């Protein structure tokens, strides 16, 4: 008796079948068969004994073998379908697990950074914004003190010794206001 076909393995059960190829068609096999199913007996008995009945039995056997091969092919395709569905379920489970892990890692990272009690972000904000904090120190260095960067920059452009202040000075003979004052005085004297 032949062993059942295992999915994924070559199907060698039909190698000696007349359906398998030319060399197999040249072989002959004699079968002695006892039939006990009433339905089959009545169908076979409807043909006269001899060559006609033998041809009918051979044809029925051939059709049966082909049907079995086809059915096993369907079983194999069903096995493939089942395996595919199994793989999809496994992939879905893997992706769900991965999604959960990523979500958990993101939640841990966000909590570590933004937790109001012990997170890095509130701690950093506290260091920046508290009295005498980093932001206040930077602003004081840049803007607040007399010797700050902003004070020096503004002094260079707007201070007593700057070009702008010299131009606006009434006492500087080269300044704009001094020149305007002289023009106005001459115009008033000419009008009198």
Buried (B, 14 or more C-beta within 10 A) or exposed (E): EEEEBEBEEEEEBBEEBBEEEEEEEEEEEEEEEEEEEEEEEEBBEEBEEEEEBEEBBEEEEEEEBEEEBEEBEEEBEEEEEEEEEEEEEEEEEEEEEEEEEEEEEEEEEEEEEEEEEEBEEBEEEEEEEEEEEEEBEEEEEEEEEEEBEEBEEEBEEEEEEBEEBBBBBEEBEEBBEBBEEEEEEEEEEEEE
